[in-house]
């Protein structure tokens, strides 16, 4: 588009909708016959408008509307938000979940190594490793498959 076209670009959609003032309509009416780019853009907008108008209208099933507490004539904004009691309950549940998550993370961060209780016997790690190798490989402990010892 030429520099002159930039002032008409925002008017093309309103031209199609019939929403221009008489002065704007006259200005654009004079410009369009001599500007193939603006005409092409206007044709593109016509195709887009036609496609949008021919797209199917989705209707929310009545059982979903009943659960949300809305009527067939209610607005989409109301349908998305749901009834006030549902919004309050959702927010309260979200807040409770956030608080419990925060407390759990805090308890995990603050908690340290626990002391062994009375009668607890510490078991060396090599016993667990040997037991794991025997159980997973089926080989005797004298030949630990996949177990390398640094020398």
N, C-alpha and C positions, 0 to 999 in steps of 0.2 A: 504494500500500500504506500501511497505517497504520503508526504507529511500532512497534506490536506486531509487525507483519509483518516488520520488518527482522531480528528475531532468528530468523525461520523461513526467510528467503531462502536462506541457505547450506545449509539442510537438505533443500531440495526435490530436488536431484539425488541426494543420498544416499538419500532416500525411494524414488526410482525404482529405484535399484540394490539396495535392501534392505540398506543398509550402516549403518542407524541403530541405536543402542542401544535397548533396549526402552523406556527412559524418554523418549528423544527421539521415538521413534515414537509413543508415547502422547500426548505434548504436541502434536505436529504433527497427529495424528489428531483431537484435540479442536478444534484451530484451523481446519483445512481446511473443514469443513462450513459454518462461519459466515463465511468470507472468500472472496468471489468473485475478488478479485485474485490471491490465492495459488493458487486453483484454476486460474485462467487461465494463470498462469505455469507451473504444473505441467503443464497440457495442452501448452503451448508446448515445454516440455522433452521431453515424450513424443514430440511430432512430430519434434523435432530428433534425438532418439535413434533413432527409427524411420528417418529419412532417412539417418543415418550408418551404421546397420546394413545398410541396403539398398544402399549404394553398392558398386560393384564393387571387388574386391580386385585390386590390380596385382601381377603376378608378374614378377620380373626374369628375362629370358630366360637360358637355361642358358649360351649362349655368352658373355654378358656376365659371368655369375658365374664362368665359367672364366677369363676374362681378369683379373678382379679377384682370383682365387684364393680364392673363397668357395664354400661348399656351400649346398645348398638350405635347410638348417636353420639357417644362420647368422643372427645378428641383423642388423637394419637398421643399427645403429651400426657393426658390423664391415664391412658391405657398403659403407657410405659411406666409411669410412676407408681401406679397401683393406688389402692385406698390409703388414706393417711395412717390408719392403724397398722397396715402391713409395712409401710415405710418406717414407722417408729420401731416396730418389732425387728425389722431387718437391721436398722442402725444399732439397736441395743445389742443384738446378737453379734454384730461386727465389733462393737466396742468391747464386749466381754471376751471375744476371741482375741482381740489385740492385747488386752490387759493380761490374759492368761499366757499368751505367747511371750510377752515381755517378762512376766514373772518367771516363766520357765527358763528363758535365756539368762536372766539375771541369776537364778539359782544355780544354773550350770556353770556360769562364769565365776561366781563366788565360791562355790563348793570346791574343795581340793581333794587330795588323795585321802581316802578314808583309812582310818587305822583298823588293822585286823582286830576282830573281836576276840574275846577270851577263848582259848582253845584252838585258835586258827594256827595252822602250820604253813609257813611259806614253802611253796614247791618250786624247785629250780626250773628255769625255762627249758633246759635241755631235756627234761623228762617229758614235757609237753611235745617238743619237737620229735623226739624218738617215738612217742606214742602215735603221733600224727603220721609219721613215715610208715610205721608198721601197719596202721589201719588203711592208709590210702594206697600203698604200693603192694602190700601183701608179702613184702620181702622181710627176712629176719633183720633185726636191728644191727647185726654185724655188717650188713651191706646196705647202708642207707642210700638208695637211688636218688640222684639229684641233689645230694647234700655234699657240699664242698667245704673242706676245712682249710682255713688259711694256714700256711706253713711258713 
